[in-house]
Amino acid sequence: MIPVLVFDIETIPDVAGLRALNGHPESMTDSEVAALAFDARRERTGSEFLQHHLHCVAAISCVFRDDEGFRVRSLGSLQDQEGKLVQDFFRIIDKYTPQLISWNGGGFDLPVLHYRAMVNGVCASRYWEMGDDDRDFKWNNYLNRFHTRHLDLMDMLALYTGRANAPLDELAKLCGFPGKLGVDGSQVWPLFQEGRLEEIRNYCETDVVNTYLVYCRYQLMRGALTRAAYDAEIDLVRSSLSALDGAHWKEYLAAWQPQARP
């Protein structure tokens, strides 16, 4: 089977970048620098959500599914800097050329990763291949919206109509999956400031499993998985998570109550 890589990122304000762009004095704390950026953005747009290039990657979590099984983990360690996380992500693509799956990856995750790869001097030659060295990539690459090496599930299910976008948490729960477990993206910056990066990574991991489960349901819907194959895949995910340590997986499985098959 073609390896499948489902990914999700969590971000914080690029405080160092904001200092460089705005000339903030060193006496200002990171919280104060970010608060000024939030205030300025809210005044211009009505939302505190910063532009993509002003985000810094705090965590990248992945599900990797291939002939060897199902794995889920966050890239790098708690001590690794952003550049290492971003390089690790693109190194997986360089090595395996996987099918990429995301939820709003085209609208957020990948543009942020593009900018942060550039800022950190990361090489991602396979990802950026568009047919110059591999002719197959001329007709199917990671970058063209109408190609399939990257599938943004949110975008596809909404038929590329922003008005029809659904939140992953709600769709996962409607399909009988656990969804989010008490943490959402708006809490990442406060958690990071409190030194709770491990909680951010745990949250990101559960979100990427939600994405994979919704992807499995999508594959059932389009006939790429038979009912028996879908049921077997869901059972594999459940059993794989049961073998993992971590309180977040116990909480996730407890929220994933067995129910009638759809």
PyRosetta script that sets phi, psi and omega in degrees:
from pyrosetta import init, pose_from_sequence

init()
pose = pose_from_sequence("MIPVLVFDIETIPDVAGLRALNGHPESMTDSEVAALAFDARRERTGSEFLQHHLHCVAAISCVFRDDEGFRVRSLGSLQDQEGKLVQDFFRIIDKYTPQLISWNGGGFDLPVLHYRAMVNGVCASRYWEMGDDDRDFKWNNYLNRFHTRHLDLMDMLALYTGRANAPLDELAKLCGFPGKLGVDGSQVWPLFQEGRLEEIRNYCETDVVNTYLVYCRYQLMRGALTRAAYDAEIDLVRSSLSALDGAHWKEYLAAWQPQARP")
pose.set_psi(1, 151.1)
pose.set_omega(1, 174.4)
pose.set_phi(2, -70.0)
pose.set_psi(2, 128.1)
pose.set_omega(2, 179.0)
pose.set_phi(3, -58.5)
pose.set_psi(3, 141.4)
pose.set_omega(3, 178.2)
pose.set_phi(4, -112.2)
pose.set_psi(4, 129.0)
pose.set_omega(4, 177.9)
pose.set_phi(5, -120.8)
pose.set_psi(5, 108.9)
pose.set_omega(5, 175.9)
pose.set_phi(6, -97.6)
pose.set_psi(6, 132.9)
pose.set_omega(6, -173.0)
pose.set_phi(7, -137.3)
pose.set_psi(7, 156.1)
pose.set_omega(7, 176.4)
pose.set_phi(8, -152.3)
pose.set_psi(8, 144.6)
pose.set_omega(8, 177.4)
pose.set_phi(9, -121.2)
pose.set_psi(9, 154.5)
pose.set_omega(9, 169.2)
pose.set_phi(10, -120.4)
pose.set_psi(10, 140.2)
pose.set_omega(10, -173.2)
pose.set_phi(11, -128.9)
pose.set_psi(11, 159.8)
pose.set_omega(11, 173.9)
pose.set_phi(12, -130.5)
pose.set_psi(12, 165.2)
pose.set_omega(12, 176.2)
pose.set_phi(13, -61.2)
pose.set_psi(13, 141.6)
pose.set_omega(13, 175.2)
pose.set_phi(14, -79.7)
pose.set_psi(14, 83.4)
pose.set_omega(14, -174.2)
pose.set_phi(15, -62.8)
pose.set_psi(15, -41.9)
pose.set_omega(15, 179.0)
pose.set_phi(16, -61.7)
pose.set_psi(16, -40.9)
pose.set_omega(16, 178.0)
pose.set_phi(17, -66.1)
pose.set_psi(17, -41.1)
pose.set_omega(17, 178.3)
pose.set_phi(18, -63.7)
pose.set_psi(18, -38.0)
pose.set_omega(18, 176.8)
pose.set_phi(19, -62.9)
pose.set_psi(19, -44.4)
pose.set_omega(19, -178.1)
pose.set_phi(20, -66.1)
pose.set_psi(20, -39.3)
pose.set_omega(20, -176.8)
pose.set_phi(21, -74.6)
pose.set_psi(21, -33.9)
pose.set_omega(21, -172.0)
pose.set_phi(22, -108.8)
pose.set_psi(22, -3.4)
pose.set_omega(22, 177.2)
pose.set_phi(23, 67.1)
pose.set_psi(23, 32.6)
pose.set_omega(23, 180.0)
pose.set_phi(24, -66.0)
pose.set_psi(24, 140.5)
pose.set_omega(24, 178.0)
pose.set_phi(25, -69.4)
pose.set_psi(25, 153.1)
pose.set_omega(25, -179.2)
pose.set_phi(26, -63.9)
pose.set_psi(26, -19.4)
pose.set_omega(26, -179.7)
pose.set_phi(27, -69.7)
pose.set_psi(27, -19.0)
pose.set_omega(27, 178.3)
pose.set_phi(28, -75.9)
pose.set_psi(28, 136.3)
pose.set_omega(28, 178.1)
pose.set_phi(29, -75.9)
pose.set_psi(29, 163.5)
pose.set_omega(29, 176.4)
pose.set_phi(30, -58.3)
pose.set_psi(30, -39.8)
pose.set_omega(30, 179.9)
pose.set_phi(31, -62.3)
pose.set_psi(31, -40.6)
pose.set_omega(31, -179.7)
pose.set_phi(32, -68.2)
pose.set_psi(32, -40.2)
pose.set_omega(32, 178.5)
pose.set_phi(33, -62.9)
pose.set_psi(33, -45.7)
pose.set_omega(33, 179.8)
pose.set_phi(34, -65.2)
pose.set_psi(34, -40.2)
pose.set_omega(34, -179.3)
pose.set_phi(35, -62.0)
pose.set_psi(35, -40.2)
pose.set_omega(35, 176.9)
pose.set_phi(36, -62.1)
pose.set_psi(36, -41.2)
pose.set_omega(36, 179.3)
pose.set_phi(37, -65.8)
pose.set_psi(37, -41.4)
pose.set_omega(37, 177.9)
pose.set_phi(38, -62.2)
pose.set_psi(38, -44.6)
pose.set_omega(38, -178.9)
pose.set_phi(39, -62.4)
pose.set_psi(39, -43.5)
pose.set_omega(39, -179.5)
pose.set_phi(40, -65.5)
pose.set_psi(40, -40.1)
pose.set_omega(40, -179.7)
pose.set_phi(41, -67.4)
pose.set_psi(41, -40.5)
pose.set_omega(41, 179.7)
pose.set_phi(42, -64.1)
pose.set_psi(42, -38.3)
pose.set_omega(42, -179.8)
pose.set_phi(43, -65.6)
pose.set_psi(43, -35.2)
pose.set_omega(43, -178.6)
pose.set_phi(44, -81.1)
pose.set_psi(44, -36.4)
pose.set_omega(44, -169.9)
pose.set_phi(45, -123.1)
pose.set_psi(45, -13.3)
pose.set_omega(45, -175.0)
pose.set_phi(46, 87.6)
pose.set_psi(46, -2.3)
pose.set_omega(46, 179.7)
pose.set_phi(47, -131.7)
pose.set_psi(47, 147.0)
pose.set_omega(47, 177.9)
pose.set_phi(48, -81.2)
pose.set_psi(48, -7.3)
pose.set_omega(48, -172.7)
pose.set_phi(49, -66.6)
pose.set_psi(49, 117.9)
pose.set_omega(49, -174.8)
pose.set_phi(50, -74.2)
pose.set_psi(50, 157.8)
pose.set_omega(50, 175.4)
pose.set_phi(51, -61.7)
pose.set_psi(51, 154.3)
pose.set_omega(51, -172.1)
pose.set_phi(52, -55.1)
pose.set_psi(52, -40.5)
pose.set_omega(52, -174.7)
pose.set_phi(53, -74.0)
pose.set_psi(53, -6.3)
pose.set_omega(53, 179.1)
pose.set_phi(54, -102.3)
pose.set_psi(54, 11.6)
pose.set_omega(54, 174.3)
pose.set_phi(55, -97.0)
pose.set_psi(55, 148.8)
pose.set_omega(55, 175.3)
pose.set_phi(56, -120.3)
pose.set_psi(56, 135.8)
pose.set_omega(56, -176.4)
pose.set_phi(57, -77.4)
pose.set_psi(57, 122.5)
pose.set_omega(57, 177.8)
pose.set_phi(58, -99.4)
pose.set_psi(58, -29.3)
pose.set_omega(58, -178.5)
pose.set_phi(59, -155.1)
pose.set_psi(59, 144.7)
pose.set_omega(59, 170.6)
pose.set_phi(60, -130.3)
pose.set_psi(60, 121.1)
pose.set_omega(60, 178.4)
pose.set_phi(61, -116.8)
pose.set_psi(61, 146.4)
pose.set_omega(61, -174.1)
pose.set_phi(62, -138.4)
pose.set_psi(62, 144.6)
pose.set_omega(62, 159.9)
pose.set_phi(63, -102.2)
pose.set_psi(63, 131.4)
pose.set_omega(63, 175.7)
pose.set_phi(64, -120.8)
pose.set_psi(64, 120.6)
pose.set_omega(64, -179.2)
pose.set_phi(65, -123.8)
pose.set_psi(65, 120.7)
pose.set_omega(65, 176.8)
pose.set_phi(66, -145.1)
pose.set_psi(66, -166.0)
pose.set_omega(66, -177.7)
pose.set_phi(67, -63.4)
pose.set_psi(67, -19.2)
pose.set_omega(67, -179.5)
pose.set_phi(68, -85.9)
pose.set_psi(68, -10.6)
pose.set_omega(68, 176.5)
pose.set_phi(69, 133.0)
pose.set_psi(69, -159.1)
pose.set_omega(69, -176.1)
pose.set_phi(70, -114.9)
pose.set_psi(70, 127.0)
pose.set_omega(70, 176.1)
pose.set_phi(71, -133.4)
pose.set_psi(71, 148.0)
pose.set_omega(71, 174.8)
pose.set_phi(72, -137.3)
pose.set_psi(72, 134.9)
pose.set_omega(72, 177.6)
pose.set_phi(73, -166.0)
pose.set_psi(73, 164.5)
pose.set_omega(73, 171.6)
pose.set_phi(74, -95.0)
pose.set_psi(74, 141.8)
pose.set_omega(74, -177.9)
pose.set_phi(75, -74.2)
pose.set_psi(75, 148.0)
pose.set_omega(75, 176.3)
pose.set_phi(76, 69.1)
pose.set_psi(76, -164.0)
pose.set_omega(76, -179.8)
pose.set_phi(77, -121.9)
pose.set_psi(77, 176.2)
pose.set_omega(77, 178.7)
pose.set_phi(78, -64.3)
pose.set_psi(78, -21.8)
pose.set_omega(78, -176.4)
pose.set_phi(79, -93.6)
pose.set_psi(79, -12.7)
pose.set_omega(79, -174.5)
pose.set_phi(80, -70.1)
pose.set_psi(80, 143.6)
pose.set_omega(80, 176.7)
pose.set_phi(81, -80.7)
pose.set_psi(81, 166.0)
pose.set_omega(81, -176.3)
pose.set_phi(82, -54.6)
pose.set_psi(82, -45.0)
pose.set_omega(82, -177.2)
pose.set_phi(83, -56.9)
pose.set_psi(83, -38.4)
pose.set_omega(83, 178.6)
pose.set_phi(84, -65.6)
pose.set_psi(84, -42.7)
pose.set_omega(84, 179.8)
pose.set_phi(85, -62.4)
pose.set_psi(85, -46.7)
pose.set_omega(85, -178.1)
pose.set_phi(86, -65.4)
pose.set_psi(86, -42.3)
pose.set_omega(86, 178.4)
pose.set_phi(87, -63.3)
pose.set_psi(87, -40.7)
pose.set_omega(87, 178.4)
pose.set_phi(88, -59.3)
pose.set_psi(88, -41.2)
pose.set_omega(88, -179.8)
pose.set_phi(89, -61.6)
pose.set_psi(89, -50.5)
pose.set_omega(89, -177.9)
pose.set_phi(90, -72.0)
pose.set_psi(90, -24.1)
pose.set_omega(90, 176.2)
pose.set_phi(91, -66.5)
pose.set_psi(91, -36.2)
pose.set_omega(91, 176.1)
pose.set_phi(92, -61.3)
pose.set_psi(92, -42.8)
pose.set_omega(92, 178.9)
pose.set_phi(93, -65.2)
pose.set_psi(93, -42.3)
pose.set_omega(93, 177.8)
pose.set_phi(94, -57.9)
pose.set_psi(94, -39.7)
pose.set_omega(94, -174.0)
pose.set_phi(95, -80.8)
pose.set_psi(95, -40.2)
pose.set_omega(95, -169.8)
pose.set_phi(96, -112.2)
pose.set_psi(96, -14.9)
pose.set_omega(96, -172.5)
pose.set_phi(97, 44.4)
pose.set_psi(97, 59.8)
pose.set_omega(97, -175.3)
pose.set_phi(98, -80.1)
pose.set_psi(98, 166.2)
pose.set_omega(98, 165.9)
pose.set_phi(99, -74.8)
pose.set_psi(99, 120.0)
pose.set_omega(99, 178.6)
pose.set_phi(100, -88.6)
pose.set_psi(100, 135.0)
pose.set_omega(100, 177.7)
pose.set_phi(101, -128.3)
pose.set_psi(101, 135.5)
pose.set_omega(101, 178.9)
pose.set_phi(102, -148.2)
pose.set_psi(102, 170.4)
pose.set_omega(102, 169.6)
pose.set_phi(103, -119.2)
pose.set_psi(103, 106.7)
pose.set_omega(103, -174.5)
pose.set_phi(104, 68.2)
pose.set_psi(104, 24.6)
pose.set_omega(104, 178.0)
pose.set_phi(105, -65.6)
pose.set_psi(105, -33.3)
pose.set_omega(105, 177.9)
pose.set_phi(106, -72.0)
pose.set_psi(106, -29.7)
pose.set_omega(106, -177.6)
pose.set_phi(107, -88.6)
pose.set_psi(107, -24.0)
pose.set_omega(107, -176.5)
pose.set_phi(108, -135.6)
pose.set_psi(108, -64.2)
pose.set_omega(108, -168.2)
pose.set_phi(109, -57.4)
pose.set_psi(109, -50.9)
pose.set_omega(109, -176.1)
pose.set_phi(110, -69.1)
pose.set_psi(110, -43.8)
pose.set_omega(110, 174.5)
pose.set_phi(111, -56.8)
pose.set_psi(111, -40.1)
pose.set_omega(111, 177.1)
pose.set_phi(112, -63.1)
pose.set_psi(112, -43.9)
pose.set_omega(112, 179.5)
pose.set_phi(113, -64.3)
pose.set_psi(113, -33.8)
pose.set_omega(113, 175.3)
pose.set_phi(114, -60.3)
pose.set_psi(114, -51.6)
pose.set_omega(114, -177.6)
pose.set_phi(115, -63.6)
pose.set_psi(115, -41.8)
pose.set_omega(115, -176.2)
pose.set_phi(116, -73.7)
pose.set_psi(116, -30.3)
pose.set_omega(116, 172.9)
pose.set_phi(117, -64.2)
pose.set_psi(117, -40.4)
pose.set_omega(117, 179.7)
pose.set_phi(118, -67.4)
pose.set_psi(118, -45.3)
pose.set_omega(118, -179.0)
pose.set_phi(119, -61.6)
pose.set_psi(119, -38.4)
pose.set_omega(119, -175.7)
pose.set_phi(120, -93.4)
pose.set_psi(120, 4.3)
pose.set_omega(120, 178.2)
pose.set_phi(121, 66.3)
pose.set_psi(121, 37.0)
pose.set_omega(121, -177.3)
pose.set_phi(122, -86.7)
pose.set_psi(122, 138.6)
pose.set_omega(122, 175.3)
pose.set_phi(123, -94.7)
pose.set_psi(123, 133.1)
pose.set_omega(123, -179.2)
pose.set_phi(124, -143.0)
pose.set_psi(124, 60.2)
pose.set_omega(124, -169.5)
pose.set_phi(125, -65.7)
pose.set_psi(125, -39.4)
pose.set_omega(125, -179.2)
pose.set_phi(126, -66.6)
pose.set_psi(126, -42.7)
pose.set_omega(126, -179.9)
pose.set_phi(127, -60.6)
pose.set_psi(127, -39.5)
pose.set_omega(127, -176.3)
pose.set_phi(128, -88.2)
pose.set_psi(128, 2.4)
pose.set_omega(128, 178.3)
pose.set_phi(129, -63.1)
pose.set_psi(129, 129.2)
pose.set_omega(129, 179.0)
pose.set_phi(130, -131.2)
pose.set_psi(130, 23.6)
pose.set_omega(130, 174.5)
pose.set_phi(131, 112.9)
pose.set_psi(131, -4.9)
pose.set_omega(131, -179.6)
pose.set_phi(132, -68.5)
pose.set_psi(132, -41.0)
pose.set_omega(132, -179.1)
pose.set_phi(133, -108.2)
pose.set_psi(133, -23.4)
pose.set_omega(133, -179.9)
pose.set_phi(134, -129.4)
pose.set_psi(134, 109.4)
pose.set_omega(134, -174.0)
pose.set_phi(135, -61.8)
pose.set_psi(135, -30.5)
pose.set_omega(135, 179.1)
pose.set_phi(136, -58.7)
pose.set_psi(136, -30.2)
pose.set_omega(136, -177.2)
pose.set_phi(137, -77.1)
pose.set_psi(137, -10.7)
pose.set_omega(137, 174.4)
pose.set_phi(138, -67.6)
pose.set_psi(138, -32.1)
pose.set_omega(138, -175.5)
pose.set_phi(139, -103.0)
pose.set_psi(139, -11.4)
pose.set_omega(139, 179.4)
pose.set_phi(140, -158.6)
pose.set_psi(140, 102.4)
pose.set_omega(140, -179.2)
pose.set_phi(141, -131.7)
pose.set_psi(141, 179.1)
pose.set_omega(141, -176.9)
pose.set_phi(142, -78.7)
pose.set_psi(142, -13.9)
pose.set_omega(142, -166.6)
pose.set_phi(143, -102.9)
pose.set_psi(143, -26.6)
pose.set_omega(143, -177.1)
pose.set_phi(144, -81.1)
pose.set_psi(144, 129.5)
pose.set_omega(144, -178.2)
pose.set_phi(145, -58.4)
pose.set_psi(145, -29.9)
pose.set_omega(145, -175.1)
pose.set_phi(146, -95.6)
pose.set_psi(146, 7.5)
pose.set_omega(146, 173.1)
pose.set_phi(147, -101.5)
pose.set_psi(147, 172.0)
pose.set_omega(147, -167.3)
pose.set_phi(148, -119.8)
pose.set_psi(148, 2.9)
pose.set_omega(148, 178.1)
pose.set_phi(149, -64.9)
pose.set_psi(149, -25.4)
pose.set_omega(149, 168.8)
pose.set_phi(150, -119.4)
pose.set_psi(150, 123.3)
pose.set_omega(150, 176.6)
pose.set_phi(151, -111.4)
pose.set_psi(151, 112.6)
pose.set_omega(151, 172.7)
pose.set_phi(152, -89.6)
pose.set_psi(152, 102.4)
pose.set_omega(152, -174.6)
pose.set_phi(153, -60.3)
pose.set_psi(153, -40.6)
pose.set_omega(153, -179.9)
pose.set_phi(154, -60.6)
pose.set_psi(154, -46.6)
pose.set_omega(154, -178.4)
pose.set_phi(155, -65.3)
pose.set_psi(155, -43.9)
pose.set_omega(155, -179.2)
pose.set_phi(156, -63.2)
pose.set_psi(156, -48.5)
pose.set_omega(156, -176.5)
pose.set_phi(157, -65.9)
pose.set_psi(157, -29.4)
pose.set_omega(157, 178.3)
pose.set_phi(158, -86.6)
pose.set_psi(158, 3.9)
pose.set_omega(158, -176.8)
pose.set_phi(159, 54.5)
pose.set_psi(159, 41.6)
pose.set_omega(159, 175.1)
pose.set_phi(160, 59.3)
pose.set_psi(160, 29.2)
pose.set_omega(160, 179.6)
pose.set_phi(161, -117.7)
pose.set_psi(161, 107.8)
pose.set_omega(161, -175.9)
pose.set_phi(162, -55.3)
pose.set_psi(162, -30.4)
pose.set_omega(162, -179.2)
pose.set_phi(163, -65.0)
pose.set_psi(163, -19.4)
pose.set_omega(163, -176.7)
pose.set_phi(164, -103.0)
pose.set_psi(164, 4.0)
pose.set_omega(164, -178.9)
pose.set_phi(165, -59.6)
pose.set_psi(165, 140.7)
pose.set_omega(165, 177.8)
pose.set_phi(166, -115.4)
pose.set_psi(166, 145.2)
pose.set_omega(166, 173.8)
pose.set_phi(167, -69.6)
pose.set_psi(167, 137.4)
pose.set_omega(167, 179.0)
pose.set_phi(168, -56.8)
pose.set_psi(168, -43.7)
pose.set_omega(168, -177.8)
pose.set_phi(169, -56.1)
pose.set_psi(169, -46.6)
pose.set_omega(169, -176.5)
pose.set_phi(170, -71.1)
pose.set_psi(170, -41.9)
pose.set_omega(170, -179.9)
pose.set_phi(171, -66.4)
pose.set_psi(171, -40.5)
pose.set_omega(171, 178.0)
pose.set_phi(172, -59.4)
pose.set_psi(172, -45.7)
pose.set_omega(172, -179.8)
pose.set_phi(173, -66.3)
pose.set_psi(173, -37.6)
pose.set_omega(173, 177.0)
pose.set_phi(174, -62.7)
pose.set_psi(174, -29.1)
pose.set_omega(174, 178.9)
pose.set_phi(175, -87.0)
pose.set_psi(175, -0.2)
pose.set_omega(175, 178.0)
pose.set_phi(176, 92.3)
pose.set_psi(176, 11.6)
pose.set_omega(176, 178.7)
pose.set_phi(177, -96.8)
pose.set_psi(177, 165.4)
pose.set_omega(177, -172.3)
pose.set_phi(178, -65.3)
pose.set_psi(178, -34.3)
pose.set_omega(178, -174.4)
pose.set_phi(179, 70.9)
pose.set_psi(179, -159.5)
pose.set_omega(179, -177.8)
pose.set_phi(180, -73.5)
pose.set_psi(180, 152.4)
pose.set_omega(180, -176.7)
pose.set_phi(181, -119.2)
pose.set_psi(181, 57.5)
pose.set_omega(181, 172.0)
pose.set_phi(182, 92.6)
pose.set_psi(182, -6.1)
pose.set_omega(182, 178.0)
pose.set_phi(183, -123.1)
pose.set_psi(183, 140.1)
pose.set_omega(183, 172.4)
pose.set_phi(184, -134.2)
pose.set_psi(184, 176.0)
pose.set_omega(184, -173.4)
pose.set_phi(185, -58.6)
pose.set_psi(185, -29.5)
pose.set_omega(185, -178.4)
pose.set_phi(186, -67.7)
pose.set_psi(186, -17.1)
pose.set_omega(186, -177.7)
pose.set_phi(187, -94.0)
pose.set_psi(187, -4.6)
pose.set_omega(187, -173.3)
pose.set_phi(188, -64.9)
pose.set_psi(188, -46.3)
pose.set_omega(188, -179.2)
pose.set_phi(189, -62.7)
pose.set_psi(189, -48.2)
pose.set_omega(189, 175.8)
pose.set_phi(190, -59.2)
pose.set_psi(190, -40.8)
pose.set_omega(190, 178.5)
pose.set_phi(191, -63.6)
pose.set_psi(191, -41.0)
pose.set_omega(191, 179.9)
pose.set_phi(192, -63.2)
pose.set_psi(192, -42.2)
pose.set_omega(192, 179.9)
pose.set_phi(193, -63.4)
pose.set_psi(193, -27.3)
pose.set_omega(193, 178.7)
pose.set_phi(194, -87.2)
pose.set_psi(194, 4.7)
pose.set_omega(194, 179.0)
pose.set_phi(195, 75.8)
pose.set_psi(195, 25.0)
pose.set_omega(195, -174.9)
pose.set_phi(196, -104.5)
pose.set_psi(196, 50.5)
pose.set_omega(196, -177.7)
pose.set_phi(197, -64.2)
pose.set_psi(197, -35.6)
pose.set_omega(197, 180.0)
pose.set_phi(198, -60.6)
pose.set_psi(198, -38.2)
pose.set_omega(198, 177.4)
pose.set_phi(199, -65.1)
pose.set_psi(199, -37.0)
pose.set_omega(199, 177.8)
pose.set_phi(200, -63.5)
pose.set_psi(200, -45.3)
pose.set_omega(200, 179.6)
pose.set_phi(201, -63.9)
pose.set_psi(201, -40.6)
pose.set_omega(201, 178.5)
pose.set_phi(202, -62.6)
pose.set_psi(202, -43.7)
pose.set_omega(202, 177.9)
pose.set_phi(203, -61.4)
pose.set_psi(203, -42.7)
pose.set_omega(203, -179.6)
pose.set_phi(204, -63.5)
pose.set_psi(204, -38.7)
pose.set_omega(204, 179.1)
pose.set_phi(205, -64.1)
pose.set_psi(205, -43.2)
pose.set_omega(205, 179.4)
pose.set_phi(206, -66.6)
pose.set_psi(206, -34.1)
pose.set_omega(206, 179.0)
pose.set_phi(207, -66.8)
pose.set_psi(207, -37.5)
pose.set_omega(207, -178.9)
pose.set_phi(208, -72.6)
pose.set_psi(208, -29.0)
pose.set_omega(208, 173.1)
pose.set_phi(209, -69.1)
pose.set_psi(209, -40.6)
pose.set_omega(209, 173.9)
pose.set_phi(210, -55.0)
pose.set_psi(210, -43.4)
pose.set_omega(210, -179.5)
pose.set_phi(211, -63.1)
pose.set_psi(211, -42.2)
pose.set_omega(211, -179.8)
pose.set_phi(212, -65.0)
pose.set_psi(212, -40.5)
pose.set_omega(212, 179.8)
pose.set_phi(213, -64.3)
pose.set_psi(213, -40.9)
pose.set_omega(213, 176.4)
pose.set_phi(214, -65.2)
pose.set_psi(214, -37.1)
pose.set_omega(214, 176.3)
pose.set_phi(215, -61.3)
pose.set_psi(215, -41.8)
pose.set_omega(215, 176.9)
pose.set_phi(216, -60.7)
pose.set_psi(216, -41.5)
pose.set_omega(216, 178.0)
pose.set_phi(217, -65.1)
pose.set_psi(217, -37.4)
pose.set_omega(217, 175.8)
pose.set_phi(218, -62.8)
pose.set_psi(218, -41.8)
pose.set_omega(218, 179.2)
pose.set_phi(219, -66.5)
pose.set_psi(219, -34.0)
pose.set_omega(219, 173.6)
pose.set_phi(220, -65.1)
pose.set_psi(220, -45.1)
pose.set_omega(220, -177.4)
pose.set_phi(221, -61.0)
pose.set_psi(221, -39.6)
pose.set_omega(221, -177.1)
pose.set_phi(222, -89.3)
pose.set_psi(222, 1.7)
pose.set_omega(222, 175.5)
pose.set_phi(223, 85.1)
pose.set_psi(223, 6.1)
pose.set_omega(223, 178.2)
pose.set_phi(224, -75.0)
pose.set_psi(224, -23.9)
pose.set_omega(224, 172.6)
pose.set_phi(225, -117.4)
pose.set_psi(225, 134.0)
pose.set_omega(225, 170.5)
pose.set_phi(226, -73.1)
pose.set_psi(226, 168.0)
pose.set_omega(226, 177.6)
pose.set_phi(227, -59.4)
pose.set_psi(227, -42.1)
pose.set_omega(227, -179.4)
pose.set_phi(228, -66.0)
pose.set_psi(228, -40.5)
pose.set_omega(228, 179.8)
pose.set_phi(229, -67.4)
pose.set_psi(229, -38.6)
pose.set_omega(229, 177.7)
pose.set_phi(230, -63.2)
pose.set_psi(230, -48.2)
pose.set_omega(230, -179.7)
pose.set_phi(231, -60.0)
pose.set_psi(231, -40.3)
pose.set_omega(231, 179.5)
pose.set_phi(232, -66.1)
pose.set_psi(232, -38.1)
pose.set_omega(232, 179.8)
pose.set_phi(233, -67.4)
pose.set_psi(233, -41.7)
pose.set_omega(233, 178.4)
pose.set_phi(234, -63.8)
pose.set_psi(234, -41.2)
pose.set_omega(234, 177.6)
pose.set_phi(235, -64.2)
pose.set_psi(235, -36.7)
pose.set_omega(235, 177.8)
pose.set_phi(236, -63.9)
pose.set_psi(236, -43.3)
pose.set_omega(236, 179.0)
pose.set_phi(237, -61.4)
pose.set_psi(237, -47.3)
pose.set_omega(237, -178.9)
pose.set_phi(238, -60.6)
pose.set_psi(238, -46.0)
pose.set_omega(238, -178.2)
pose.set_phi(239, -68.8)
pose.set_psi(239, -35.8)
pose.set_omega(239, 178.4)
pose.set_phi(240, -64.8)
pose.set_psi(240, -42.1)
pose.set_omega(240, 179.0)
pose.set_phi(241, -68.1)
pose.set_psi(241, -33.2)
pose.set_omega(241, 179.7)
pose.set_phi(242, -64.1)
pose.set_psi(242, -24.9)
pose.set_omega(242, -178.5)
pose.set_phi(243, -86.6)
pose.set_psi(243, -4.2)
pose.set_omega(243, -176.6)
pose.set_phi(244, -91.7)
pose.set_psi(244, 146.9)
pose.set_omega(244, 170.4)
pose.set_phi(245, -79.5)
pose.set_psi(245, 164.4)
pose.set_omega(245, 176.5)
pose.set_phi(246, 119.3)
pose.set_psi(246, 126.7)
pose.set_omega(246, -179.2)
pose.set_phi(247, -62.3)
pose.set_psi(247, -30.6)
pose.set_omega(247, -178.1)
pose.set_phi(248, -67.0)
pose.set_psi(248, -29.7)
pose.set_omega(248, 177.4)
pose.set_phi(249, -75.6)
pose.set_psi(249, -35.1)
pose.set_omega(249, 175.4)
pose.set_phi(250, -63.7)
pose.set_psi(250, -41.7)
pose.set_omega(250, 178.2)
pose.set_phi(251, -66.0)
pose.set_psi(251, -40.8)
pose.set_omega(251, -179.4)
pose.set_phi(252, -63.1)
pose.set_psi(252, -46.8)
pose.set_omega(252, -179.5)
pose.set_phi(253, -66.9)
pose.set_psi(253, -34.8)
pose.set_omega(253, 177.6)
pose.set_phi(254, -64.9)
pose.set_psi(254, -33.1)
pose.set_omega(254, 178.8)
pose.set_phi(255, -79.4)
pose.set_psi(255, -15.5)
pose.set_omega(255, -177.5)
pose.set_phi(256, -96.0)
pose.set_psi(256, 77.7)
pose.set_omega(256, -176.9)
pose.set_phi(257, -77.4)
pose.set_psi(257, 137.3)
pose.set_omega(257, 176.6)
pose.set_phi(258, -57.3)
pose.set_psi(258, 139.3)
pose.set_omega(258, 178.6)
pose.set_phi(259, -143.9)
pose.set_psi(259, 172.2)
pose.set_omega(259, -179.8)
pose.set_phi(260, -60.6)
pose.set_psi(260, 142.4)
pose.set_omega(260, 178.5)
pose.set_phi(261, -65.5)
pose.set_psi(261, 142.9)
pose.set_omega(261, 179.6)
pose.set_phi(262, -68.1)
pose.dump_pdb("model.pdb")
